[in-house]
Every structure is written in C-alpha cells, then in structure tokens.
Amino acid sequence: MGLLENKIRARNFYRYFSKIYDRVNPIFYADHMLEKVIDMAELDGQSLVLEVGCGTGFTTTGIAAKAGQQNIIALDLTPEQMRKAMEKLPEVQYIRGDAENLPFRDSTFDSCISAGSIEYWPNPQKGISEMARVTKPGGKVVVLAPRKPDNMFVRKFAESVMLFPSTQQCVAWYKAAGLENIRYVETGPNRIWKKLVVIISGEVPDL
C-alpha cells in the first residue's frame, strides 16, 4: 500500500498540502482535461451531480459551469481542502466523507465524478462500486486516474506514495461494478506529458 493510500496519512498530508495545492495542480491537470471529464459525464442544467474527492474545487468549478452550484454535492475526506473549495463555490453542498462508504441512497445522482482521488483509495473497486450504486440507471460514472510516470526513478518514488492503476485495471473495476458502455481517453496536460492520466466513463444499466 502506498503511503497516501492510508486514509489517516492522506488526511494529514492534505491538511498541509492544501496551502499550495492550487498552485501545483495546474501543472498536472490542465483545463482541456477538465473539459473532457465534464464532457464524458454528459451533464446539463438539471443534472444532480456527486463529486467524490472534491479537493480544493478545481473539478467542482467545471461541474458548476455546466450543472450549476446548487446541483452539486461535493465530498472529501479533508476539511482543509473543502474550505478552499467553499471559498470559490459557496452554493455547493459539501460533505466530509469516505469514497468507499458513500453516505447516500441508491440511485440518487444523475452523474458521479471523481478526478484525482482514486489513487488514494485503499480499495478502488469498492469506491467505484459505491459511485455506481448511488448513480441512477442511465447515469454516468466518470473517474480521472493517474498513469505511472515514464521515468523509472520518478515512478519508483511515486508508486511508494500512491496507486497508479493501468487503463486495463480501471476498465476491469468498471466492469466488476456492473457499468456498461465503458469508454476511456488517455491524455495529459502538455506535449511532454501526453498520457499522464486516463479518464474513464461508464453507464449504470437500466433496470
């Protein structure tokens, strides 16, 4: 298990990292990647959206531009991160919670999105299954997950800290969660990091 896959360690890390997160995040998560996440979620102005692992609100801002703040519930484990998001988007409903034990009823949301969070989940399969559970039939589940760095030394360090699921592993988790019409895009923030992440979407089957 990576150092930050432990929930207590991850929570303590982000207590301090939240102070500089907004300055670091754009290096790895560019606007065009956010646009792809939102596009694959197929949101509209009536969509009720759950964001799992909202952090300081970068993805939340993109969701709000499409669905409206009042239609978003944003969940995160770290209060310090959420406070940053609250300053930007005060009309969103924020809940402190665990991705692997979502505190919502079955079939509650039209779409469920998680960007830059799955790498810290001790049990990603459970987290994706939870996202599928709380999404309505026909709704989309979208996850942005990091790819392993190409450089061997950077990769060794990164793997000691967090999880780097392959695209194939993400697809397998989606299938195990019962999701259908699975599609994915491998992308990155610039020409140097062309495939830094995989963005994967799946649809909850109709009953």
C-alpha positions as CSV (number, residue, x, y, z in Angstrom):
1,M,0.0,0.0,0.0
2,G,1.3,3.5,-0.9
3,L,1.9,6.0,1.9
4,L,-1.1,8.1,1.0
5,E,-3.5,5.1,0.5
6,N,-3.8,5.1,4.2
7,K,-6.7,7.4,5.0
8,I,-5.2,8.9,8.1
9,R,-1.9,9.7,6.5
10,A,-3.6,11.1,3.4
11,R,-5.9,13.3,5.5
12,N,-2.8,14.6,7.4
13,F,-0.8,15.2,4.2
14,Y,-3.6,17.2,2.6
15,R,-4.1,19.3,5.8
16,Y,-0.8,21.0,4.9
17,F,-0.7,20.4,1.1
18,S,-3.9,22.3,0.8
19,K,-2.0,25.5,1.3
20,I,-0.1,25.2,-2.0
21,Y,-2.4,22.7,-3.9
22,D,-4.0,25.3,-6.2
23,R,-0.5,26.5,-7.4
24,V,0.7,22.9,-8.1
25,N,-2.4,21.3,-9.5
26,P,-2.5,23.1,-12.9
27,I,0.9,21.5,-13.8
28,F,-0.8,18.1,-13.9
29,Y,-4.4,18.9,-14.5
30,A,-5.0,21.2,-17.4
31,D,-8.2,22.9,-18.5
32,H,-8.7,20.7,-21.5
33,M,-8.5,17.6,-19.3
34,L,-11.2,19.1,-17.1
35,E,-13.3,19.8,-20.2
36,K,-13.0,16.1,-21.2
37,V,-14.1,15.0,-17.7
38,I,-17.2,17.2,-17.9
39,D,-18.0,16.1,-21.5
40,M,-17.8,12.4,-20.6
41,A,-20.2,13.0,-17.7
42,E,-22.9,14.3,-20.1
43,L,-24.1,17.0,-17.7
44,D,-26.9,19.5,-18.2
45,G,-28.5,22.2,-16.1
46,Q,-30.8,19.7,-14.5
47,S,-28.2,17.1,-13.5
48,L,-27.8,16.3,-9.8
49,V,-24.1,15.6,-9.5
50,L,-21.9,13.9,-6.8
51,E,-18.2,14.8,-6.9
52,V,-16.1,12.3,-4.9
53,G,-12.9,13.8,-3.6
54,C,-13.5,17.4,-4.5
55,G,-10.3,18.7,-3.1
56,T,-10.0,22.5,-3.4
57,G,-12.7,22.7,-6.0
58,F,-10.9,22.6,-9.4
59,T,-13.2,20.0,-11.0
60,T,-16.1,21.3,-8.9
61,T,-15.8,24.6,-10.8
62,G,-16.1,22.8,-14.1
63,I,-19.1,20.9,-13.0
64,A,-20.8,24.1,-11.7
65,A,-20.3,25.8,-15.1
66,K,-22.4,23.0,-16.7
67,A,-24.8,22.0,-14.0
68,G,-24.9,24.9,-11.5
69,Q,-23.6,25.0,-8.0
70,Q,-27.0,24.2,-6.5
71,N,-27.0,20.8,-8.2
72,I,-23.7,19.6,-6.8
73,I,-22.9,17.6,-3.7
74,A,-19.1,17.6,-3.1
75,L,-17.5,15.1,-0.8
76,D,-14.0,15.0,0.6
77,L,-12.1,13.5,3.5
78,T,-10.1,16.6,4.3
79,P,-11.7,19.7,5.8
80,E,-8.8,22.0,4.9
81,Q,-9.2,21.1,1.2
82,M,-13.0,21.6,1.3
83,R,-12.7,25.0,2.9
84,K,-10.7,26.2,-0.1
85,A,-13.5,24.9,-2.4
86,M,-16.2,26.6,-0.2
87,E,-14.5,30.0,-0.7
88,K,-14.7,29.5,-4.5
89,L,-18.1,27.9,-4.7
90,P,-20.3,28.7,-1.6
91,E,-23.6,27.4,-3.0
92,V,-22.3,23.8,-3.4
93,Q,-23.3,21.4,-0.7
94,Y,-20.1,20.0,1.0
95,I,-20.0,16.8,3.0
96,R,-17.0,15.2,4.7
97,G,-17.0,11.6,3.8
98,D,-15.2,8.5,2.6
99,A,-15.3,7.5,-1.1
100,E,-15.5,3.8,-0.2
101,N,-18.6,4.3,2.0
102,L,-20.7,7.0,0.4
103,P,-23.5,8.3,2.7
104,F,-26.2,8.3,0.1
105,R,-29.1,6.2,-1.0
106,D,-29.0,4.0,-4.1
107,S,-29.8,5.8,-7.4
108,T,-29.6,9.3,-6.1
109,F,-27.5,11.1,-8.7
110,D,-27.6,11.7,-12.4
111,S,-23.8,11.6,-12.6
112,C,-20.9,10.8,-10.3
113,I,-17.4,12.2,-10.9
114,S,-14.1,11.7,-9.3
115,A,-10.9,13.4,-10.6
116,G,-7.5,12.9,-8.9
117,S,-8.8,10.9,-5.9
118,I,-8.8,7.2,-6.8
119,E,-5.1,7.0,-6.4
120,Y,-5.6,7.4,-2.6
121,W,-8.3,4.9,-2.1
122,P,-7.2,1.6,-0.4
123,N,-9.9,-0.3,-2.2
124,P,-10.7,1.4,-5.6
125,Q,-13.0,-1.4,-6.6
126,K,-15.2,-0.6,-3.6
127,G,-15.1,3.1,-4.4
128,I,-16.2,2.7,-8.0
129,S,-18.9,0.2,-6.9
130,E,-20.2,2.8,-4.5
131,M,-20.2,5.5,-7.2
132,A,-22.2,3.2,-9.4
133,R,-24.6,2.3,-6.6
134,V,-25.6,5.9,-5.9
135,T,-26.0,6.8,-9.6
136,K,-29.3,6.5,-11.3
137,P,-29.9,4.0,-14.1
138,G,-28.6,5.5,-17.3
139,G,-26.3,7.9,-15.4
140,K,-22.6,8.3,-15.9
141,V,-19.7,7.4,-13.6
142,V,-16.5,9.3,-14.6
143,V,-13.1,8.8,-13.0
144,L,-9.8,10.5,-13.7
145,A,-6.9,8.3,-12.7
146,P,-3.1,8.9,-12.9
147,R,-0.8,6.8,-15.1
148,K,2.6,5.6,-14.0
149,P,5.4,8.1,-14.7
150,D,7.7,7.0,-17.5
151,N,10.9,7.9,-15.7
152,M,12.0,4.8,-13.7
153,F,13.2,6.7,-10.6
154,V,10.2,9.0,-10.5
155,R,8.0,6.0,-10.9
156,K,9.6,4.2,-8.0
157,F,9.0,7.1,-5.7
158,A,5.5,7.7,-7.0
159,E,4.5,4.1,-6.5
160,S,5.7,4.2,-2.9
161,V,3.3,7.1,-2.2
162,M,0.1,6.3,-4.1
163,L,-1.7,3.9,-6.5
164,F,-1.3,4.1,-10.3
165,P,-3.9,1.8,-11.9
166,S,-3.4,0.9,-15.5
167,T,-6.2,1.7,-18.1
168,Q,-6.9,-2.1,-18.2
169,Q,-7.3,-2.2,-14.4
170,C,-9.7,0.7,-14.5
171,V,-11.8,-1.0,-17.1
172,A,-11.8,-4.2,-15.1
173,W,-13.0,-2.2,-12.0
174,Y,-15.8,-0.6,-14.0
175,K,-17.0,-4.0,-15.4
176,A,-16.9,-5.5,-11.9
177,A,-19.1,-2.6,-10.7
178,G,-21.7,-3.6,-13.4
179,L,-21.1,-0.5,-15.5
180,E,-21.8,-0.6,-19.3
181,N,-20.8,1.4,-22.4
182,I,-17.3,1.9,-21.0
183,R,-15.1,4.3,-22.8
184,Y,-11.8,6.0,-21.9
185,V,-9.3,8.6,-23.1
186,E,-5.6,8.7,-22.2
187,T,-4.4,12.3,-22.1
188,G,-2.1,14.7,-20.4
189,P,-1.5,18.4,-19.7
190,N,1.0,19.1,-22.5
191,R,3.3,17.6,-25.2
192,I,5.8,16.3,-22.7
193,W,3.2,14.5,-20.5
194,K,0.9,13.3,-23.3
195,K,-0.6,10.4,-21.4
196,L,-0.4,11.4,-17.7
197,V,-4.0,10.2,-16.9
198,V,-6.8,8.1,-18.1
199,I,-10.3,9.5,-18.0
200,I,-12.9,6.6,-18.0
201,S,-16.6,6.7,-18.1
202,G,-19.3,4.1,-17.7
203,E,-23.1,4.0,-17.6
204,V,-25.3,2.5,-14.9
205,P,-27.5,-0.1,-16.7
206,D,-31.2,0.5,-16.9
207,L,-33.3,-1.7,-14.5
